[in-house]
Amino acid sequence: KNIGLKGLIERSQNNLKVVEDWVAKNDWVGFLAESKDIRSNTSVCLMVTHPKVSALSKDDQSKFLKGIASDLAKKKIAYDINSYKDAPAGYRFWCGPTIEADDVKIALAEMEKIFLEKVAAL
């Protein structure tokens, strides 16, 4: 097992891989930075591409996605995952070396569950 800087970088890359694998299995979400060459392995930004969400106004998209983020915070699963203020509506996950890959998996699975429930009601 790597330690020091090499180990920290490896943890971040492993966390990003968790998100990449999850995105590959979900056709309603993608990376804001579509090119792997410019994708961050620490602050991972996602965009929602589901047609029902895309059909909403920008304000309604933001409200819908923020509602999911709020639900995750209330369940104490993920905090402060809304996209940056000037970025398109979506999510931003911290995947740096201070978080465990299993925690990223839990947050993504719960976000998927909540999203699918709420999008079905649109």
Backbone as numpy.savetxt, mean C-alpha at the origin, in Angstrom:
# Nx Ny Nz CAx CAy CAz Cx Cy Cz
22.70 -14.76 7.99 21.84 -13.57 7.99 22.73 -12.33 7.99
22.39 -11.40 7.12 23.18 -10.17 7.02 22.88 -9.24 8.19
23.91 -8.54 8.62 23.76 -7.55 9.69 24.27 -6.21 9.19
24.11 -5.19 9.99 24.57 -3.86 9.62 23.79 -3.30 8.45
24.43 -2.40 7.72 23.78 -1.73 6.60 23.28 -2.74 5.57
24.07 -3.73 5.27 23.66 -4.74 4.29 22.38 -5.44 4.74
22.27 -5.74 6.01 21.08 -6.38 6.56 19.86 -5.48 6.51
20.06 -4.19 6.79 18.95 -3.24 6.75 18.41 -3.10 5.32
19.32 -3.02 4.36 18.91 -2.91 2.96 18.17 -4.18 2.54
18.66 -5.32 2.96 18.02 -6.59 2.63 16.61 -6.66 3.20
16.43 -6.19 4.43 15.08 -6.18 5.04 14.13 -5.31 4.24
14.59 -4.14 3.83 13.75 -3.24 3.04 13.40 -3.87 1.69
14.35 -4.51 1.07 14.09 -5.16 -0.22 13.11 -6.33 -0.05
13.24 -7.06 1.04 12.30 -8.15 1.32 10.89 -7.62 1.56
10.79 -6.50 2.26 9.48 -5.88 2.50 8.85 -5.42 1.18
9.66 -4.83 0.30 9.16 -4.42 -1.01 8.69 -5.64 -1.79
9.40 -6.74 -1.71 9.02 -7.98 -2.41 7.65 -8.46 -1.94
7.36 -8.33 -0.65 6.04 -8.68 -0.13 4.97 -7.86 -0.86
5.21 -6.57 -1.00 4.24 -5.70 -1.67 4.16 -6.06 -3.16
5.29 -6.28 -3.79 5.30 -6.65 -5.21 4.49 -7.92 -5.45
4.69 -8.92 -4.62 3.95 -10.18 -4.76 2.45 -9.96 -4.58
2.08 -9.12 -3.61 0.68 -8.84 -3.33 0.05 -8.07 -4.50
0.75 -7.07 -5.03 0.24 -6.28 -6.15 0.04 -7.19 -7.37
0.95 -8.13 -7.58 0.85 -9.05 -8.72 -0.41 -9.91 -8.65
-0.93 -10.13 -7.44 -2.13 -10.97 -7.26 -3.42 -10.16 -7.23
-3.33 -8.85 -7.26 -4.51 -7.99 -7.15 -4.57 -7.04 -8.33
-5.58 -7.23 -9.17 -5.68 -6.43 -10.39 -6.28 -5.04 -10.15
-6.61 -4.72 -8.93 -7.23 -3.42 -8.64 -6.24 -2.40 -8.08
-4.97 -2.78 -8.00 -3.96 -1.92 -7.41 -2.66 -2.04 -8.20
-1.89 -0.95 -8.22 -0.59 -0.96 -8.89 0.36 -0.01 -8.19
1.58 0.00 -8.64 2.58 0.90 -8.08 2.47 2.27 -8.73
2.55 3.33 -7.92 2.56 4.67 -8.46 3.79 4.82 -9.36
4.93 4.35 -8.90 6.15 4.31 -9.72 6.13 2.99 -10.48
5.59 3.02 -11.69 5.42 1.79 -12.44 6.76 1.13 -12.78
7.79 1.93 -13.01 9.11 1.40 -13.34 9.85 0.98 -12.08
10.32 -0.26 -12.06 11.07 -0.75 -10.90 12.34 0.08 -10.67
12.86 0.69 -11.73 14.09 1.46 -11.64 13.96 2.68 -10.72
12.75 3.19 -10.59 12.57 4.39 -9.76 11.72 4.13 -8.52
11.32 2.89 -8.31 10.46 2.53 -7.18 11.28 2.50 -5.89
10.75 3.13 -4.87 11.38 3.12 -3.55 11.12 1.78 -2.87
12.11 1.30 -2.12 11.90 0.09 -1.33 11.62 0.42 0.12
11.45 1.69 0.42 11.11 2.09 1.79 9.73 2.74 1.85
9.52 3.81 1.10 8.22 4.47 1.05 7.53 4.01 -0.23
6.75 2.95 -0.11 6.16 2.29 -1.27 4.77 2.87 -1.53
4.61 3.50 -2.68 3.37 4.19 -3.02 2.56 3.37 -4.01
1.28 3.21 -3.68 0.37 2.41 -4.50 -0.78 3.28 -5.00
-1.29 2.92 -6.18 -2.48 3.58 -6.71 -3.56 2.52 -6.93
-4.79 2.94 -6.75 -5.91 2.03 -6.94 -6.41 2.21 -8.36
-6.51 1.10 -9.09 -6.88 1.14 -10.50 -8.25 0.52 -10.77
-8.97 0.16 -9.72 -10.27 -0.48 -9.90 -11.21 0.45 -10.67
-11.91 -0.07 -11.68 -12.80 0.78 -12.49 -13.85 1.54 -11.69
-14.42 0.93 -10.67 -15.44 1.61 -9.87 -14.84 2.81 -9.12
-13.60 2.68 -8.68 -12.93 3.78 -7.98 -12.50 4.83 -8.99
-11.97 4.39 -10.13 -11.54 5.34 -11.18 -12.70 6.17 -11.69
-13.92 5.63 -11.65 -15.10 6.35 -12.14 -15.55 7.46 -11.19
-15.07 7.42 -9.95 -15.42 8.45 -8.97 -14.68 9.75 -9.28
-15.23 10.86 -8.80 -14.51 12.13 -8.90 -13.25 12.03 -8.06
-12.30 12.92 -8.32 -11.04 12.91 -7.55 -11.31 13.03 -6.04
-12.24 13.91 -5.67 -12.57 14.08 -4.25 -13.19 12.81 -3.67
-14.09 12.19 -4.43 -14.73 10.97 -3.94 -13.74 9.80 -3.88
-12.81 9.76 -4.83 -11.76 8.74 -4.77 -10.96 8.89 -3.48
-10.58 10.12 -3.21 -9.79 10.40 -2.01 -10.56 10.02 -0.75
-11.83 10.38 -0.67 -12.66 10.05 0.50 -12.80 8.54 0.65
-13.03 7.84 -0.44 -13.20 6.39 -0.41 -11.93 5.71 0.12
-10.79 6.09 -0.43 -9.53 5.46 -0.04 -9.11 5.85 1.38
-9.36 7.10 1.75 -9.06 7.53 3.12 -9.93 6.80 4.13
-11.15 6.46 3.75 -12.03 5.69 4.63 -11.44 4.32 4.94
-10.83 3.70 3.94 -10.19 2.40 4.14 -8.98 2.55 5.06
-8.19 3.59 4.83 -7.03 3.84 5.69 -7.48 4.09 7.13
-8.57 4.80 7.29 -9.12 5.07 8.62 -9.54 3.77 9.31
-10.18 2.89 8.55 -10.59 1.58 9.11 -9.37 0.79 9.57
-8.29 0.82 8.80 -7.07 0.10 9.19 -6.47 0.69 10.47
-6.53 2.00 10.60 -6.02 2.65 11.81 -6.88 2.30 13.02
-8.20 2.30 12.84 -9.10 1.95 13.94 -8.86 0.53 14.43
-8.50 -0.36 13.49 -8.22 -1.75 13.85 -6.78 -1.93 14.36
-6.03 -0.83 14.40 -4.63 -0.82 14.85 -3.75 -1.74 14.00
-4.00 -1.70 12.70 -3.25 -2.53 11.75 -2.23 -1.69 10.97
-2.64 -0.51 10.55 -1.74 0.37 9.78 -2.14 1.82 10.04
-1.13 2.67 10.16 -1.36 4.08 10.44 -0.70 4.95 9.36
-1.32 6.08 9.09 -0.73 7.08 8.21 -0.31 6.48 6.86
-1.23 5.79 6.20 -0.89 5.17 4.91 -1.49 5.91 3.72
-2.18 7.02 3.96 -2.73 7.79 2.84 -1.59 8.32 1.99
-1.86 8.48 0.70 -0.84 9.02 -0.19 -0.51 10.45 0.24
0.60 10.94 -0.24 0.99 12.31 0.05 -0.06 13.27 -0.51
-0.17 14.42 0.11 -1.20 15.40 -0.24 -1.23 15.74 -1.73
-0.09 15.91 -2.34 -0.04 16.31 -3.75 0.06 15.14 -4.71
0.03 13.92 -4.19 0.11 12.72 -5.03 -1.31 12.26 -5.38
-1.43 11.44 -6.42 -2.76 10.87 -6.71 -3.27 10.07 -5.51
-4.58 9.97 -5.39 -5.18 9.22 -4.29 -4.66 7.79 -4.32
-4.25 7.30 -3.18 -3.71 5.95 -3.09 -3.19 5.69 -1.69
-2.17 4.85 -1.62 -1.61 4.47 -0.32 -0.10 4.53 -0.35
0.46 4.75 0.83 1.91 4.82 1.00 2.26 3.97 2.20
3.01 2.91 1.96 3.41 2.00 3.03 4.89 2.16 3.34
5.20 2.26 4.62 6.58 2.25 5.05 7.06 0.79 5.03
8.08 0.54 4.24 8.63 -0.82 4.11 10.10 -0.84 4.46
10.55 0.17 5.21 11.95 0.23 5.62 12.29 -0.88 6.61
13.52 -0.88 7.07 14.02 -1.98 7.89 13.47 -2.02 9.32
12.66 -1.04 9.68 12.11 -1.03 11.04 10.76 -1.74 11.11
10.35 -2.35 10.02 9.07 -3.08 10.01 9.32 -4.51 9.56
8.54 -5.42 10.12 8.67 -6.84 9.78 7.83 -7.16 8.54
8.34 -8.04 7.71 7.63 -8.45 6.50 6.26 -9.03 6.84
6.17 -9.78 7.93 4.88 -10.35 8.33 3.85 -9.27 8.65
4.30 -8.15 9.20 3.39 -7.04 9.48 2.90 -6.39 8.19
3.78 -6.29 7.19 3.38 -5.76 5.89 2.32 -6.69 5.29
2.53 -7.99 5.37 1.57 -8.97 4.83 0.21 -8.83 5.51
0.20 -8.67 6.82 -1.05 -8.53 7.57 -1.79 -7.26 7.13
-1.06 -6.15 7.03 -1.69 -4.89 6.65 -2.27 -4.96 5.24
-1.54 -5.55 4.32 -2.03 -5.65 2.94 -3.25 -6.57 2.85
-3.21 -7.68 3.56 -4.35 -8.61 3.53 -5.60 -7.96 4.09
-5.45 -7.22 5.17 -6.62 -6.56 5.77 -7.10 -5.42 4.88
-6.18 -4.69 4.26 -6.58 -3.63 3.34 -7.35 -4.22 2.16
-6.88 -5.34 1.65 -7.57 -6.01 0.54 -8.99 -6.41 0.95
-9.13 -6.98 2.12 -10.44 -7.41 2.61 -11.40 -6.22 2.72
-10.95 -5.14 3.35 -11.79 -3.96 3.53 -12.12 -3.34 2.17
-11.11 -3.24 1.31 -11.34 -2.64 -0.01 -12.41 -3.42 -0.78
-12.28 -4.73 -0.83 -13.22 -5.54 -1.60 -14.64 -5.43 -1.05
-14.76 -5.34 0.27 -16.09 -5.15 0.87 -16.68 -3.81 0.48
-15.86 -2.75 0.57 -16.37 -1.40 0.30 -16.61 -1.15 -1.18
-15.75 -1.69 -2.05 -15.93 -1.46 -3.47 -17.16 -2.19 -3.99
-17.50 -3.30 -3.38 -18.71 -4.04 -3.77 -19.96 -3.22 -3.50
-19.89 -2.31 -2.53 -21.04 -1.48 -2.16 -21.16 -0.23 -3.03
-20.18 0.03 -3.88 -20.23 1.24 -4.74 -21.28 1.07 -5.83
